[in-house]
Every structure is written in structure tokens, then in C-alpha cells.
Amino acid sequence: MTLANLAVGEVGIIKGIAGDSVITKRLMEMGVLPGVAVKIIKTAPFGCPIQIRIREYDLAIRRSEAELIEIHTN
């Protein structure tokens, strides 16, 4: 399951980030790391971008970036 599959208000735990691109590395620098809880706050009307809350701050990411983030739910 990926972060893009979560609905607004749902929480998941990051399992990993797929790929080895510049975007993947930048997400990791911003705290998107395995074991961290992430919550979907809201999405734009057409589904992109997605606002998430991670490590006590909000972050907007593209849906394509959210599809790289593997998660599991409780």
C-alpha cells in the first residue's frame, strides 16, 4: 500500500521509499523515513497535491511522490 491510497484523516506508518531519484532523497531529508507516522490532512480538488502531516509539520507533495512512499496501517 502507498501513501497515495490513504483517505483524508487516515494515518499510516512509513515502511520505505521506492526509487533512488533526487525526489526520493529530498523526501528523506525532509523527514519521510521508515517508522515515522504520516497523516493525510487534505487533498486538492483534482487530487494533487496532497497535504500530509509528518513529524509535527505539514508538507504538500505530488500524488506521484506519494505513490513512492510505502506504508502500512494499524
PDB file with SEQRES, HELIX, SHEET and CRYST1 records, atoms N, CA, C and O in Angstrom:
SEQRES   1 A   74  MET THR LEU ALA ASN LEU ALA VAL GLY GLU VAL GLY ILE          
SEQRES   2 A   74  ILE LYS GLY ILE ALA GLY ASP SER VAL ILE THR LYS ARG          
SEQRES   3 A   74  LEU MET GLU MET GLY VAL LEU PRO GLY VAL ALA VAL LYS          
SEQRES   4 A   74  ILE ILE LYS THR ALA PRO PHE GLY CYS PRO ILE GLN ILE          
SEQRES   5 A   74  ARG ILE ARG GLU TYR ASP LEU ALA ILE ARG ARG SER GLU          
SEQRES   6 A   74  ALA GLU LEU ILE GLU ILE HIS THR ASN                          
HELIX    1 AA1 LEU A    3  ASN A    5  5                                   3    
HELIX    2 AA2 VAL A   22  GLU A   29  1                                   8    
HELIX    3 AA3 ARG A   63  ALA A   66  1                                   4    
SHEET    1 AA1 5 TYR A  57  ILE A  61  0                                        
SHEET    2 AA1 5 ILE A  50  ILE A  54 -1                                        
SHEET    3 AA1 5 ALA A  37  THR A  43 -1                                        
SHEET    4 AA1 5 VAL A  11  ILE A  17 -1                                        
SHEET    5 AA1 5 ILE A  69  HIS A  72 -1                                        
CRYST1    1.000    1.000    1.000  90.00  90.00  90.00 P 1           1          
ATOM      1  N   MET A   1       0.848  -1.168   0.000  1.00  0.00           N  
ATOM      2  CA  MET A   1       0.000   0.000   0.000  1.00  0.00           C  
ATOM      3  C   MET A   1       0.899   1.238   0.000  1.00  0.00           C  
ATOM      4  O   MET A   1       1.960   1.243   0.623  1.00  0.00           O  
ATOM      5  N   THR A   2       0.467   2.280  -0.699  1.00  0.00           N  
ATOM      6  CA  THR A   2       1.246   3.511  -0.743  1.00  0.00           C  
ATOM      7  C   THR A   2       0.497   4.651  -0.071  1.00  0.00           C  
ATOM      8  O   THR A   2      -0.696   4.543   0.215  1.00  0.00           O  
ATOM      9  N   LEU A   3       1.197   5.725   0.172  1.00  0.00           N  
ATOM     10  CA  LEU A   3       0.608   6.900   0.801  1.00  0.00           C  
ATOM     11  C   LEU A   3      -0.523   7.470  -0.050  1.00  0.00           C  
ATOM     12  O   LEU A   3      -1.471   8.041   0.487  1.00  0.00           O  
ATOM     13  N   ALA A   4      -0.434   7.323  -1.356  1.00  0.00           N  
ATOM     14  CA  ALA A   4      -1.474   7.827  -2.255  1.00  0.00           C  
ATOM     15  C   ALA A   4      -2.808   7.099  -2.059  1.00  0.00           C  
ATOM     16  O   ALA A   4      -3.851   7.621  -2.455  1.00  0.00           O  
ATOM     17  N   ASN A   5      -2.794   5.912  -1.460  1.00  0.00           N  
ATOM     18  CA  ASN A   5      -4.013   5.134  -1.241  1.00  0.00           C  
ATOM     19  C   ASN A   5      -4.772   5.514   0.020  1.00  0.00           C  
ATOM     20  O   ASN A   5      -5.922   5.107   0.184  1.00  0.00           O  
ATOM     21  N   LEU A   6      -4.162   6.283   0.914  1.00  0.00           N  
ATOM     22  CA  LEU A   6      -4.839   6.676   2.150  1.00  0.00           C  
ATOM     23  C   LEU A   6      -5.894   7.740   1.879  1.00  0.00           C  
ATOM     24  O   LEU A   6      -5.738   8.576   0.990  1.00  0.00           O  
ATOM     25  N   ALA A   7      -6.963   7.695   2.653  1.00  0.00           N  
ATOM     26  CA  ALA A   7      -8.014   8.708   2.574  1.00  0.00           C  
ATOM     27  C   ALA A   7      -7.700   9.834   3.558  1.00  0.00           C  
ATOM     28  O   ALA A   7      -6.872   9.681   4.456  1.00  0.00           O  
ATOM     29  N   VAL A   8      -8.370  10.953   3.373  1.00  0.00           N  
ATOM     30  CA  VAL A   8      -8.190  12.095   4.271  1.00  0.00           C  
ATOM     31  C   VAL A   8      -8.514  11.678   5.704  1.00  0.00           C  
ATOM     32  O   VAL A   8      -9.558  11.078   5.961  1.00  0.00           O  
ATOM     33  N   GLY A   9      -7.617  11.998   6.630  1.00  0.00           N  
ATOM     34  CA  GLY A   9      -7.793  11.667   8.036  1.00  0.00           C  
ATOM     35  C   GLY A   9      -7.154  10.362   8.461  1.00  0.00           C  
ATOM     36  O   GLY A   9      -7.004  10.121   9.659  1.00  0.00           O  
ATOM     37  N   GLU A  10      -6.772   9.512   7.523  1.00  0.00           N  
ATOM     38  CA  GLU A  10      -6.153   8.236   7.863  1.00  0.00           C  
ATOM     39  C   GLU A  10      -4.669   8.414   8.202  1.00  0.00           C  
ATOM     40  O   GLU A  10      -4.005   9.333   7.723  1.00  0.00           O  
ATOM     41  N   VAL A  11      -4.182   7.509   9.037  1.00  0.00           N  
ATOM     42  CA  VAL A  11      -2.783   7.538   9.472  1.00  0.00           C  
ATOM     43  C   VAL A  11      -2.114   6.229   9.060  1.00  0.00           C  
ATOM     44  O   VAL A  11      -2.721   5.160   9.128  1.00  0.00           O  
ATOM     45  N   GLY A  12      -0.867   6.326   8.637  1.00  0.00           N  
ATOM     46  CA  GLY A  12      -0.087   5.159   8.293  1.00  0.00           C  
ATOM     47  C   GLY A  12       1.333   5.316   8.798  1.00  0.00           C  
ATOM     48  O   GLY A  12       1.764   6.415   9.147  1.00  0.00           O  
ATOM     49  N   ILE A  13       2.057   4.206   8.834  1.00  0.00           N  
ATOM     50  CA  ILE A  13       3.458   4.189   9.228  1.00  0.00           C  
ATOM     51  C   ILE A  13       4.287   3.901   7.981  1.00  0.00           C  
ATOM     52  O   ILE A  13       4.003   2.954   7.249  1.00  0.00           O  
ATOM     53  N   ILE A  14       5.301   4.708   7.743  1.00  0.00           N  
ATOM     54  CA  ILE A  14       6.123   4.550   6.554  1.00  0.00           C  
ATOM     55  C   ILE A  14       6.979   3.292   6.667  1.00  0.00           C  
ATOM     56  O   ILE A  14       7.675   3.085   7.661  1.00  0.00           O  
ATOM     57  N   LYS A  15       6.915   2.444   5.616  1.00  0.00           N  
ATOM     58  CA  LYS A  15       7.749   1.250   5.542  1.00  0.00           C  
ATOM     59  C   LYS A  15       9.016   1.517   4.749  1.00  0.00           C  
ATOM     60  O   LYS A  15      10.075   0.978   5.067  1.00  0.00           O  
ATOM     61  N   GLY A  16       8.914   2.346   3.717  1.00  0.00           N  
ATOM     62  CA  GLY A  16      10.070   2.642   2.888  1.00  0.00           C  
ATOM     63  C   GLY A  16       9.697   3.556   1.741  1.00  0.00           C  
ATOM     64  O   GLY A  16       8.524   3.861   1.524  1.00  0.00           O  
ATOM     65  N   ILE A  17      10.715   3.989   1.007  1.00  0.00           N  
ATOM     66  CA  ILE A  17      10.513   4.843  -0.150  1.00  0.00           C  
ATOM     67  C   ILE A  17      11.163   4.161  -1.344  1.00  0.00           C  
ATOM     68  O   ILE A  17      12.341   3.808  -1.306  1.00  0.00           O  
ATOM     69  N   ALA A  18      10.387   3.981  -2.397  1.00  0.00           N  
ATOM     70  CA  ALA A  18      10.882   3.308  -3.596  1.00  0.00           C  
ATOM     71  C   ALA A  18      11.718   4.262  -4.439  1.00  0.00           C  
ATOM     72  O   ALA A  18      11.480   5.470  -4.449  1.00  0.00           O  
ATOM     73  N   GLY A  19      12.677   3.719  -5.129  1.00  0.00           N  
ATOM     74  CA  GLY A  19      13.470   4.508  -6.057  1.00  0.00           C  
ATOM     75  C   GLY A  19      14.731   5.091  -5.445  1.00  0.00           C  
ATOM     76  O   GLY A  19      14.984   4.990  -4.245  1.00  0.00           O  
ATOM     77  N   ASP A  20      15.508   5.704  -6.322  1.00  0.00           N  
ATOM     78  CA  ASP A  20      16.773   6.306  -5.913  1.00  0.00           C  
ATOM     79  C   ASP A  20      16.956   7.633  -6.642  1.00  0.00           C  
ATOM     80  O   ASP A  20      18.058   7.977  -7.068  1.00  0.00           O  
ATOM     81  N   SER A  21      15.854   8.371  -6.777  1.00  0.00           N  
ATOM     82  CA  SER A  21      15.900   9.632  -7.508  1.00  0.00           C  
ATOM     83  C   SER A  21      16.206  10.802  -6.577  1.00  0.00           C  
ATOM     84  O   SER A  21      16.294  10.637  -5.361  1.00  0.00           O  
ATOM     85  N   VAL A  22      16.365  11.970  -7.159  1.00  0.00           N  
ATOM     86  CA  VAL A  22      16.586  13.189  -6.388  1.00  0.00           C  
ATOM     87  C   VAL A  22      15.384  13.464  -5.489  1.00  0.00           C  
ATOM     88  O   VAL A  22      15.551  13.910  -4.354  1.00  0.00           O  
ATOM     89  N   ILE A  23      14.175  13.202  -5.985  1.00  0.00           N  
ATOM     90  CA  ILE A  23      12.952  13.419  -5.207  1.00  0.00           C  
ATOM     91  C   ILE A  23      12.941  12.504  -3.978  1.00  0.00           C  
ATOM     92  O   ILE A  23      12.597  12.938  -2.879  1.00  0.00           O  
ATOM     93  N   THR A  24      13.315  11.255  -4.166  1.00  0.00           N  
ATOM     94  CA  THR A  24      13.357  10.300  -3.052  1.00  0.00           C  
ATOM     95  C   THR A  24      14.316  10.784  -1.971  1.00  0.00           C  
ATOM     96  O   THR A  24      13.987  10.750  -0.785  1.00  0.00           O  
ATOM     97  N   LYS A  25      15.473  11.224  -2.367  1.00  0.00           N  
ATOM     98  CA  LYS A  25      16.458  11.710  -1.406  1.00  0.00           C  
ATOM     99  C   LYS A  25      15.968  12.965  -0.694  1.00  0.00           C  
ATOM    100  O   LYS A  25      16.188  13.126   0.507  1.00  0.00           O  
ATOM    101  N   ARG A  26      15.305  13.853  -1.428  1.00  0.00           N  
ATOM    102  CA  ARG A  26      14.793  15.088  -0.825  1.00  0.00           C  
ATOM    103  C   ARG A  26      13.689  14.780   0.180  1.00  0.00           C  
ATOM    104  O   ARG A  26      13.635  15.405   1.239  1.00  0.00           O  
ATOM    105  N   LEU A  27      12.807  13.829  -0.127  1.00  0.00           N  
ATOM    106  CA  LEU A  27      11.769  13.433   0.826  1.00  0.00           C  
ATOM    107  C   LEU A  27      12.395  12.903   2.112  1.00  0.00           C  
ATOM    108  O   LEU A  27      11.921  13.211   3.205  1.00  0.00           O  
ATOM    109  N   MET A  28      13.446  12.118   1.990  1.00  0.00           N  
ATOM    110  CA  MET A  28      14.109  11.584   3.166  1.00  0.00           C  
ATOM    111  C   MET A  28      14.761  12.697   3.984  1.00  0.00           C  
ATOM    112  O   MET A  28      14.757  12.641   5.214  1.00  0.00           O  
ATOM    113  N   GLU A  29      15.321  13.706   3.318  1.00  0.00           N  
ATOM    114  CA  GLU A  29      15.904  14.842   4.025  1.00  0.00           C  
ATOM    115  C   GLU A  29      14.856  15.626   4.803  1.00  0.00           C  
ATOM    116  O   GLU A  29      15.166  16.242   5.822  1.00  0.00           O  
ATOM    117  N   MET A  30      13.598  15.602   4.318  1.00  0.00           N  
ATOM    118  CA  MET A  30      12.507  16.321   4.979  1.00  0.00           C  
ATOM    119  C   MET A  30      11.833  15.484   6.066  1.00  0.00           C  
ATOM    120  O   MET A  30      10.823  15.908   6.628  1.00  0.00           O  
ATOM    121  N   GLY A  31      12.375  14.307   6.370  1.00  0.00           N  
ATOM    122  CA  GLY A  31      11.864  13.521   7.471  1.00  0.00           C  
ATOM    123  C   GLY A  31      10.957  12.371   7.095  1.00  0.00           C  
ATOM    124  O   GLY A  31      10.409  11.708   7.975  1.00  0.00           O  
ATOM    125  N   VAL A  32      10.785  12.119   5.806  1.00  0.00           N  
ATOM    126  CA  VAL A  32       9.965  10.989   5.356  1.00  0.00           C  
ATOM    127  C   VAL A  32      10.843   9.747   5.414  1.00  0.00           C  
ATOM    128  O   VAL A  32      11.496   9.379   4.438  1.00  0.00           O  
ATOM    129  N   LEU A  33      10.845   9.109   6.587  1.00  0.00           N  
ATOM    130  CA  LEU A  33      11.725   7.974   6.849  1.00  0.00           C  
ATOM    131  C   LEU A  33      10.930   6.783   7.378  1.00  0.00           C  
ATOM    132  O   LEU A  33       9.852   6.968   7.944  1.00  0.00           O  
ATOM    133  N   PRO A  34      11.437   5.575   7.204  1.00  0.00           N  
ATOM    134  CA  PRO A  34      10.754   4.394   7.734  1.00  0.00           C  
ATOM    135  C   PRO A  34      10.518   4.496   9.238  1.00  0.00           C  
ATOM    136  O   PRO A  34      11.381   4.947   9.991  1.00  0.00           O  
ATOM    137  N   GLY A  35       9.322   4.063   9.658  1.00  0.00           N  
ATOM    138  CA  GLY A  35       8.958   4.067  11.070  1.00  0.00           C  
ATOM    139  C   GLY A  35       8.242   5.319  11.532  1.00  0.00           C  
ATOM    140  O   GLY A  35       7.777   5.375  12.670  1.00  0.00           O  
ATOM    141  N   VAL A  36       8.141   6.323  10.679  1.00  0.00           N  
ATOM    142  CA  VAL A  36       7.516   7.590  11.043  1.00  0.00           C  
ATOM    143  C   VAL A  36       6.028   7.556  10.662  1.00  0.00           C  
ATOM    144  O   VAL A  36       5.666   7.070   9.591  1.00  0.00           O  
ATOM    145  N   ALA A  37       5.178   8.075  11.546  1.00  0.00           N  
ATOM    146  CA  ALA A  37       3.739   8.151  11.266  1.00  0.00           C  
ATOM    147  C   ALA A  37       3.458   9.324  10.339  1.00  0.00           C  
ATOM    148  O   ALA A  37       4.085  10.378  10.442  1.00  0.00           O  
ATOM    149  N   VAL A  38       2.510   9.127   9.435  1.00  0.00           N  
ATOM    150  CA  VAL A  38       2.107  10.160   8.485  1.00  0.00           C  
ATOM    151  C   VAL A  38       0.586  10.170   8.394  1.00  0.00           C  
ATOM    152  O   VAL A  38      -0.047   9.114   8.393  1.00  0.00           O  
ATOM    153  N   LYS A  39       0.003  11.357   8.318  1.00  0.00           N  
ATOM    154  CA  LYS A  39      -1.456  11.512   8.253  1.00  0.00           C  
ATOM    155  C   LYS A  39      -1.816  12.373   7.064  1.00  0.00           C  
ATOM    156  O   LYS A  39      -1.161  13.382   6.800  1.00  0.00           O  
ATOM    157  N   ILE A  40      -2.864  11.978   6.336  1.00  0.00           N  
ATOM    158  CA  ILE A  40      -3.361  12.778   5.226  1.00  0.00           C  
ATOM    159  C   ILE A  40      -4.264  13.863   5.800  1.00  0.00           C  
ATOM    160  O   ILE A  40      -5.261  13.559   6.456  1.00  0.00           O  
ATOM    161  N   ILE A  41      -3.923  15.119   5.557  1.00  0.00           N  
ATOM    162  CA  ILE A  41      -4.695  16.254   6.053  1.00  0.00           C  
ATOM    163  C   ILE A  41      -5.773  16.639   5.053  1.00  0.00           C  
ATOM    164  O   ILE A  41      -6.948  16.730   5.408  1.00  0.00           O  
ATOM    165  N   LYS A  42      -5.381  16.866   3.806  1.00  0.00           N  
ATOM    166  CA  LYS A  42      -6.358  17.176   2.759  1.00  0.00           C  
ATOM    167  C   LYS A  42      -5.719  17.001   1.396  1.00  0.00           C  
ATOM    168  O   LYS A  42      -4.498  16.916   1.267  1.00  0.00           O  
ATOM    169  N   THR A  43      -6.570  16.947   0.381  1.00  0.00           N  
ATOM    170  CA  THR A  43      -6.103  16.866  -0.993  1.00  0.00           C  
ATOM    171  C   THR A  43      -6.717  18.010  -1.787  1.00  0.00           C  
ATOM    172  O   THR A  43      -7.775  18.528  -1.428  1.00  0.00           O  
ATOM    173  N   ALA A  44      -6.058  18.395  -2.853  1.00  0.00           N  
ATOM    174  CA  ALA A  44      -6.585  19.421  -3.738  1.00  0.00           C  
ATOM    175  C   ALA A  44      -7.792  18.851  -4.484  1.00  0.00           C  
ATOM    176  O   ALA A  44      -7.960  17.633  -4.532  1.00  0.00           O  
ATOM    177  N   PRO A  45      -8.626  19.700  -5.062  1.00  0.00           N  
ATOM    178  CA  PRO A  45      -9.844  19.235  -5.739  1.00  0.00           C  
ATOM    179  C   PRO A  45      -9.622  18.140  -6.785  1.00  0.00           C  
ATOM    180  O   PRO A  45     -10.464  17.252  -6.923  1.00  0.00           O  
ATOM    181  N   PHE A  46      -8.528  18.182  -7.512  1.00  0.00           N  
ATOM    182  CA  PHE A  46      -8.271  17.153  -8.514  1.00  0.00           C  
ATOM    183  C   PHE A  46      -7.283  16.090  -8.034  1.00  0.00           C  
ATOM    184  O   PHE A  46      -6.769  15.312  -8.838  1.00  0.00           O  
ATOM    185  N   GLY A  47      -7.016  16.056  -6.722  1.00  0.00           N  
ATOM    186  CA  GLY A  47      -6.193  15.005  -6.142  1.00  0.00           C  
ATOM    187  C   GLY A  47      -4.706  15.285  -6.046  1.00  0.00           C  
ATOM    188  O   GLY A  47      -3.961  14.463  -5.514  1.00  0.00           O  
ATOM    189  N   CYS A  48      -4.262  16.412  -6.541  1.00  0.00           N  
ATOM    190  CA  CYS A  48      -2.842  16.727  -6.496  1.00  0.00           C  
ATOM    191  C   CYS A  48      -2.681  18.216  -6.258  1.00  0.00           C  
ATOM    192  O   CYS A  48      -3.274  18.992  -7.008  1.00  0.00           O  
ATOM    193  N   PRO A  49      -1.942  18.663  -5.293  1.00  0.00           N  
ATOM    194  CA  PRO A  49      -1.093  17.936  -4.350  1.00  0.00           C  
ATOM    195  C   PRO A  49      -1.882  17.398  -3.154  1.00  0.00           C  
ATOM    196  O   PRO A  49      -3.079  17.641  -3.000  1.00  0.00           O  
ATOM    197  N   ILE A  50      -1.156  16.659  -2.323  1.00  0.00           N  
ATOM    198  CA  ILE A  50      -1.693  16.081  -1.093  1.00  0.00           C  
ATOM    199  C   ILE A  50      -0.991  16.759   0.073  1.00  0.00           C  
ATOM    200  O   ILE A  50       0.234  16.887   0.070  1.00  0.00           O  
ATOM    201  N   GLN A  51      -1.749  17.191   1.061  1.00  0.00           N  
ATOM    202  CA  GLN A  51      -1.145  17.774   2.267  1.00  0.00           C  
ATOM    203  C   GLN A  51      -1.068  16.681   3.321  1.00  0.00           C  
ATOM    204  O   GLN A  51      -2.074  16.060   3.664  1.00  0.00           O  
ATOM    205  N   ILE A  52       0.147  16.454   3.835  1.00  0.00           N  
ATOM    206  CA  ILE A  52       0.350  15.434   4.862  1.00  0.00           C  
ATOM    207  C   ILE A  52       0.931  16.081   6.109  1.00  0.00           C  
ATOM    208  O   ILE A  52       1.547  17.145   6.044  1.00  0.00           O  
ATOM    209  N   ARG A  53       0.728  15.424   7.244  1.00  0.00           N  
ATOM    210  CA  ARG A  53       1.362  15.855   8.493  1.00  0.00           C  
ATOM    211  C   ARG A  53       2.340  14.760   8.892  1.00  0.00           C  
ATOM    212  O   ARG A  53       1.979  13.593   9.047  1.00  0.00           O  
ATOM    213  N   ILE A  54       3.587  15.178   9.052  1.00  0.00           N  
ATOM    214  CA  ILE A  54       4.652  14.252   9.419  1.00  0.00           C  
ATOM    215  C   ILE A  54       5.592  14.974  10.371  1.00  0.00           C  
ATOM    216  O   ILE A  54       5.990  16.109  10.107  1.00  0.00           O  
ATOM    217  N   ARG A  55       5.946  14.339  11.459  1.00  0.00           N  
ATOM    218  CA  ARG A  55       6.867  14.907  12.451  1.00  0.00           C  
ATOM    219  C   ARG A  55       6.465  16.320  12.882  1.00  0.00           C  
ATOM    220  O   ARG A  55       7.308  17.214  12.954  1.00  0.00           O  
ATOM    221  N   GLU A  56       5.175  16.516  13.168  1.00  0.00           N  
ATOM    222  CA  GLU A  56       4.648  17.782  13.697  1.00  0.00           C  
ATOM    223  C   GLU A  56       4.704  18.956  12.720  1.00  0.00           C  
ATOM    224  O   GLU A  56       4.631  20.107  13.148  1.00  0.00           O  
ATOM    225  N   TYR A  57       4.831  18.691  11.412  1.00  0.00           N  
ATOM    226  CA  TYR A  57       4.711  19.772  10.442  1.00  0.00           C  
ATOM    227  C   TYR A  57       3.954  19.261   9.220  1.00  0.00           C  
ATOM    228  O   TYR A  57       3.879  18.058   8.969  1.00  0.00           O  
ATOM    229  N   ASP A  58       3.392  20.211   8.467  1.00  0.00           N  
ATOM    230  CA  ASP A  58       2.634  19.872   7.270  1.00  0.00           C  
ATOM    231  C   ASP A  58       3.522  20.000   6.043  1.00  0.00           C  
ATOM    232  O   ASP A  58       4.396  20.864   5.968  1.00  0.00           O  
ATOM    233  N   LEU A  59       3.272  19.115   5.084  1.00  0.00           N  
ATOM    234  CA  LEU A  59       4.065  19.056   3.871  1.00  0.00           C  
ATOM    235  C   LEU A  59       3.126  18.770   2.707  1.00  0.00           C  
ATOM    236  O   LEU A  59       2.266  17.896   2.815  1.00  0.00           O  
ATOM    237  N   ALA A  60       3.271  19.480   1.610  1.00  0.00           N  
ATOM    238  CA  ALA A  60       2.482  19.223   0.402  1.00  0.00           C  
ATOM    239  C   ALA A  60       3.365  18.481  -0.595  1.00  0.00           C  
ATOM    240  O   ALA A  60       4.473  18.916  -0.910  1.00  0.00           O  
ATOM    241  N   ILE A  61       2.853  17.351  -1.086  1.00  0.00           N  
ATOM    242  CA  ILE A  61       3.600  16.562  -2.057  1.00  0.00           C  
ATOM    243  C   ILE A  61       2.685  16.195  -3.221  1.00  0.00           C  
ATOM    244  O   ILE A  61       1.462  16.196  -3.086  1.00  0.00           O  
ATOM    245  N   ARG A  62       3.285  15.883  -4.351  1.00  0.00           N  
ATOM    246  CA  ARG A  62       2.528  15.440  -5.520  1.00  0.00           C  
ATOM    247  C   ARG A  62       2.030  14.011  -5.295  1.00  0.00           C  
ATOM    248  O   ARG A  62       2.616  13.252  -4.523  1.00  0.00           O  
ATOM    249  N   ARG A  63       0.955  13.664  -5.971  1.00  0.00           N  
ATOM    250  CA  ARG A  63       0.435  12.298  -5.887  1.00  0.00           C  
ATOM    251  C   ARG A  63       1.490  11.307  -6.397  1.00  0.00           C  
ATOM    252  O   ARG A  63       1.615  10.213  -5.847  1.00  0.00           O  
ATOM    253  N   SER A  64       2.236  11.665  -7.419  1.00  0.00           N  
ATOM    254  CA  SER A  64       3.271  10.767  -7.941  1.00  0.00           C  
ATOM    255  C   SER A  64       4.356  10.505  -6.900  1.00  0.00           C  
ATOM    256  O   SER A  64       4.913   9.409  -6.847  1.00  0.00           O  
ATOM    257  N   GLU A  65       4.656  11.500  -6.077  1.00  0.00           N  
ATOM    258  CA  GLU A  65       5.627  11.314  -5.000  1.00  0.00           C  
ATOM    259  C   GLU A  65       5.035  10.444  -3.896  1.00  0.00           C  
ATOM    260  O   GLU A  65       5.738   9.616  -3.317  1.00  0.00           O  
ATOM    261  N   ALA A  66       3.745  10.624  -3.598  1.00  0.00           N  
ATOM    262  CA  ALA A  66       3.069   9.829  -2.584  1.00  0.00           C  
ATOM    263  C   ALA A  66       3.027   8.344  -2.964  1.00  0.00           C  
ATOM    264  O   ALA A  66       3.021   7.474  -2.093  1.00  0.00           O  
ATOM    265  N   GLU A  67       2.998   8.066  -4.272  1.00  0.00           N  
ATOM    266  CA  GLU A  67       2.978   6.681  -4.725  1.00  0.00           C  
ATOM    267  C   GLU A  67       4.315   5.974  -4.508  1.00  0.00           C  
ATOM    268  O   GLU A  67       4.378   4.745  -4.556  1.00  0.00           O  
ATOM    269  N   LEU A  68       5.377   6.729  -4.272  1.00  0.00           N  
ATOM    270  CA  LEU A  68       6.684   6.141  -3.984  1.00  0.00           C  
ATOM    271  C   LEU A  68       6.844   5.726  -2.529  1.00  0.00           C  
ATOM    272  O   LEU A  68       7.737   4.948  -2.194  1.00  0.00           O  
ATOM    273  N   ILE A  69       5.971   6.251  -1.659  1.00  0.00           N  
ATOM    274  CA  ILE A  69       6.088   6.038  -0.208  1.00  0.00           C  
ATOM    275  C   ILE A  69       5.231   4.842   0.200  1.00  0.00           C  
ATOM    276  O   ILE A  69       4.003   4.912   0.170  1.00  0.00           O  
ATOM    277  N   GLU A  70       5.881   3.757   0.578  1.00  0.00           N  
ATOM    278  CA  GLU A  70       5.174   2.550   1.013  1.00  0.00           C  
ATOM    279  C   GLU A  70       4.830   2.679   2.489  1.00  0.00           C  
ATOM    280  O   GLU A  70       5.664   3.084   3.298  1.00  0.00           O  
ATOM    281  N   ILE A  71       3.586   2.331   2.834  1.00  0.00           N  
ATOM    282  CA  ILE A  71       3.140   2.448   4.218  1.00  0.00           C  
ATOM    283  C   ILE A  71       2.392   1.197   4.650  1.00  0.00           C  
ATOM    284  O   ILE A  71       2.038   0.350   3.830  1.00  0.00           O  
ATOM    285  N   HIS A  72       2.158   1.099   5.952  1.00  0.00           N  
ATOM    286  CA  HIS A  72       1.221   0.111   6.491  1.00  0.00           C  
ATOM    287  C   HIS A  72       0.358   0.819   7.502  1.00  0.00           C  
ATOM    288  O   HIS A  72       0.799   1.762   8.159  1.00  0.00           O  
ATOM    289  N   THR A  73      -0.871   0.367   7.627  1.00  0.00           N  
ATOM    290  CA  THR A  73      -1.804   0.980   8.564  1.00  0.00           C  
ATOM    291  C   THR A  73      -1.931   0.070   9.793  1.00  0.00           C  
ATOM    292  O   THR A  73      -1.620  -1.120   9.745  1.00  0.00           O  
ATOM    293  N   ASN A  74      -2.388   0.657  10.871  1.00  0.00           N  
ATOM    294  CA  ASN A  74      -2.525  -0.108  12.127  1.00  0.00           C  
ATOM    295  C   ASN A  74      -3.677  -1.030  12.085  1.00  0.00           C  
ATOM    296  O   ASN A  74      -3.933  -1.744  13.055  1.00  0.00           O  
TER     297      ASN A  74                                                      
END                                                                             
